[in-house]
Amino acid sequence: MHSTTLTANHQASTQRIRSVDLLRGAVMVLMAIDHVRVYSGLPAGGDTAGIFFTRWVTHFCAPAFVFFAGTSGFLYGRKLEKKSQLGWYLLTRGLLLVVLELTLIRFFWTFNLAFDQFMLAGVIWMLGWCMVIMAALVWVRPMALGIGGLAIIFLQQFFSKVPALLPESSRDWFGRFWEFIYSSGTEPWPAFTILYVLVPWIGVMMTGYAFGAIVSMEPARRRRICLWIGLSAIAIFLVGAGIAVWQRPPGDNDAPFIFQLLNQRKYPASQWYLLMTLGPVIALTPFAEKARGWLAEVLIVFGKVPMFYYLAHILLIHLSALLVNMIVGIEGSMKIYSTAPYTWMPDHRWSLPLLYLVFLIDVALLYFLCNWYMRYKFAHPEKKWLKYV
């Protein structure tokens, strides 16, 4: 009887981790669409439905990536004997991500070493610093972390007021530092492009950590809570953001209502943006546990090695872009890609079908790379450094 219970608990735990890996893998595939788009020169959204939704569907990537990083941290911590071990892991992995963002990832984006001309505080930079902060918070109860995370998300605008509270003599230098925390209108550090500030993303990771306690519940209760949270978030978004769009003065935006509704602020991520993206992801979590078939298995492979996928996909997409530009006769690709995000002249942009063709080929190649690395990683548990990549 005891062994049967243990087996059932192990299977339930495996299903929970499987659902996290599958959803994480799905959003990572979507992320590749956006990064191919960056190299294609097509704008981030537009008046046509094709370009608009090519960008919009990728909005789920960063929220789900950060949220499930928190969830994975909680589940990994349950395997360890002490909270201090989880704290050390988050601290060291977070610092590694920051270093990778400023060195290897930056090189993969640009293929140059002109660090004095361009540096990017991107999603991996943000993810790394959030992990460093989380390393100090693992002793806090998950429910308290979840409540704190929600407070940071929904009260994020207060962080923009912090520099104004300081004496004017110190406001400028502190404001430059604070731009990494939350945008306050201060001029950032020279040559630094800040895409991802830490607020509200640390709140997203904190709520994701608390969500780990929910996915650890028995199946029926877990599904009920996930659906309640996810559908409530979607409903709040549709009603609240819909009213906000409806109340805008005529002529402020001539785009169709659906475009205005879905085009929520990402930098920094607004409350509406996070409700719009995390609501469906949380609601789909119970269904991901039941997903079967070849597509599910492909996505799970990506989800099991997220950092390796991220590093490989930027390098592969950049190389693919250079090859495509050579084939179609676009010159000066190395110069065009010297900084990110990239801005092309309209006559140098790819077509939308070409973008998706390159995306599909790259994802297929990434599967073989990630499947090889996943097998190598799990076959060599004695190599402790593999858990960081």
Phi, psi and omega in degrees: 000315180297316180295325179295319178296317179298318179297317179297318180295321178296317179296320178296319178297319178298319179296321180297313180294324179299318181295320178296314180298319182295312180293322177295319177297322180297314182288334177289326174295317177298324179301325179296328177300314183293323182283329169295320178301319179302314181286339180283343182085358178288144185290161178279081185097171181174186183281338181271146183298322182300309181289321181300310184282339172299321177282316188297319184296337180277355178295341180286344191294298184300313179301314181292321181299313182288317181300312181284341171296321175294316179298316179297324177299318178297312182294324178293322180298331180291340178276345185264158183279327186230149175296328180298329178293319177294318178300317179295319179297313180296320179297309184290321179291321179298315179295324177298318180297320178299315179297317179298319179300320185277349184237276187296313182295318177300321177293319179298324178294321194243337186056037173213168183244025180278070184293336181283349181258334182203127172225145185239123170266085186264200186293326180286324172304309180298316181299319180296313181291327176296322177295322178299316178294317180298331179301331179271354186250359186291344178277349179281143180298141182307319181297319179295321177296319179297316179295317177297320178297317178296322178298318179297317181296311188275346177247023188300329183299336179297333181292335179289343182271350187301310181303327181292344180280346184271161173301147185300330182295331182251002186291324186291307183292322178292322179299323177297317176294319185293337178301335176283337180273308179199143183293127179233007178090004178278147177296125181287176178298142181304140176068006179257121173260116183259106177270319186239109171279165186282333175256129013264013190294327176297327175295322178295317180293322178297317178292326176296322176298315178296328179297334177302326178292329179287316181289350177272357180283169178295152193307311185297315180293320179301312180297318181297315181291318179299315179295319181297313180295310184297312182291326177295317179298318179297316181295316179298318179298310183299317182287308185294309180292326178297317178295319180299318178291318182297328183274356178293142179299144179300140178093347178294328180207118183270003180292155177303155183305317183296324178293317179296321180295317185274344184272070182269156185292129179258331185240101349286159186295118181283168178299318180296319180301316183287324175295319181297324187265316183283331178304304179298323181297315180293319180296330182276347184305313179297327181285331179296332179297332184263356184294134179224170178107174186295322181295318178300318181294323177297313182295323179295322176301312178299318182292337180280337181230061188296321182289320177298317177302314184298312180299313183293323187288327178292314179299313182294318180294321178297314178298320179298319180297319178297318179294314180298315181297325177293320181292317184273355174089023176271122184262161175076028184298320182299321180288321179299322185266021183285341175222167177223147358287153188268145177235119181253158168289146183306325182281359178254003184277152175282165170278161179296318177300323178295320177303312183288330176295313178297319178301312182295319179295315181295319180296321177298316178295321180296327179299315181294321178295313183290324178295319176298314183293321179301315179296320179294318182297313182284341178277349182230066179295342180288341179272091188298331184293340182294335181290347180272348183236000000 
